[in-house]
Amino acid sequence: MAAPAVQISSTNPADPADLIGTFVPGGGIDVDRAVRAAAAAAPAWAGAPGQARADALARVAARVEARAEELAQLVCREVGKPIVEARGEAARTAAILRYHAQAALDPDGEVYPPGDGRSLLMARRRPRGVVGLITPWNFPIAIPAWKLAPALAHGNACVWKPSPLSPACAEALMGCLEPELPDGVVQLVQGGVDAGVALAGHAGLGAISFTGSAGAGASVARQAADRGIAVQCEMGGQNASIVLADAELGRAAAIIARAAMGYAGQKCTATSRVIAEHAVAADLRDALVAEVEGLRVEGPADAACEVGPLITADARAAAEAAVERGVAAGGRLLTGGSALDRDGHYLAPALVEVADAGAELAQEEVFGPVAAVLEARDAAHAVELTNGVRYGLSTSVFTRDLDRVLDLAGRLDTGLVRVNQPTSGVDLHAPFGGEKASGLGPREQGKAARDFYTSLRTILVSPAVLE
């Protein structure tokens, strides 16, 4: 039998000669078949008792836990995530599934006082039917889980298109899902842009959830709006860490360095900008350079690895070019920014001091181990700089002054505000999402996920005979 004309080849970013596998991408016909199969399975799944859905998700979580090391090693190999972080992702995936297993038993509505004082007036939640899920490569099992688990818990069927850069991880997660769920309830379609466009535009969806770039997310949102279906898009960030004059600088520098450069900066919540008050800007800059230069850039399978490779050669070239443009435009290179002479797509973590808040490095997401360093006159100016970008996902503030925290938290245009913490990292039971170009639609995770994966139906039941 002849091989398909087009294949997805998955390779190890730390060792590009290491072929993980080849996968057949789906096209429009495959997406249509998947949606139809999910639609056929959806009514029975929606009608199943909440306890049955809860039990199924709990069993999936147990499978993930049983295969945790295998999954972590695959995440490490396929997307270059440092093994310590990869193990954390596997554990988090299981925890997400267990959390939403319990959510399947939450109240599914509310009762209101009826106008006539006799009837039953209630609002009940019901699943949207078939939901489309488009997920990225950088969290290849956790992000799919935080979409799949609530969708399934609330009675939806799912058609899932993962990134073409993490097809093996997707297959492995499906290996945990399929044995514990009814046939057809979750459909996996591998593929790239064509498959994503076909899924986002399919008339059989009741909702679509997307995580990825701002450009692709805007396209998904337009397609959903044209059909009048629910849409949820998480689209990256240009996250700032604000360091106020009273902060403990050594601790702040250590946290920021890892938030900016860990996993080669390939997180939507990674720190992209460091904004320091004038009084401590020079000291913070020096401490930050020392911390960044001390980070371990190793193969991701090494337990000491903190940075690791970028996902592809093109991604590394793009990050390196962004640094070069930043310096050419007047930025001062503090450290790093050059490709490392070794197998794999490694780049020395880069800090660029930027005087112009409108400069590219201060405005646009690089999605690599690159951060701009800026100086603010005072806290108010730091807020102005932080808000002066089109994104609004995560901001961290380093200070010992609670009053200033309470003031700043109300003025920052970001979905997450984290005090004396990295911009990266989220709690699985708390709402997650951004403002402006970082997010569209209801928040993800926790109880907030229910708002997206269900719709409300208001029901009024009156007595058949009034006395």
KASULJO-V597155 format. One record per helix or strand. SS is the DSSP state (H for helix, E for strand). FROM is the first residue (numbers start at 1). LEN is the number of residues. Records with the same first field share a line. If there is no record, write none. Layout:
BEGIN
SS=FROM-LEN ; FROM-LEN
END
This chain:
BEGIN
E=8-5 ; 15-9 ; 109-4 ; 120-8 ; 130-5 ; 157-5 ; 186-3 ; 207-5 ; 230-5 ; 239-5 ; 271-7 ; 332-4 ; 339-1 ; 347-1 ; 350-4 ; 370-7 ; 391-2 ; 394-5 ; 416-4 ; 432-1 ; 435-2 ; 439-2 ; 444-1 ; 454-8
H=28-20 ; 50-17 ; 68-12 ; 83-21 ; 142-12 ; 167-14 ; 193-8 ; 214-14 ; 249-17 ; 278-16 ; 313-16 ; 360-4 ; 379-9 ; 402-8 ; 446-8
END
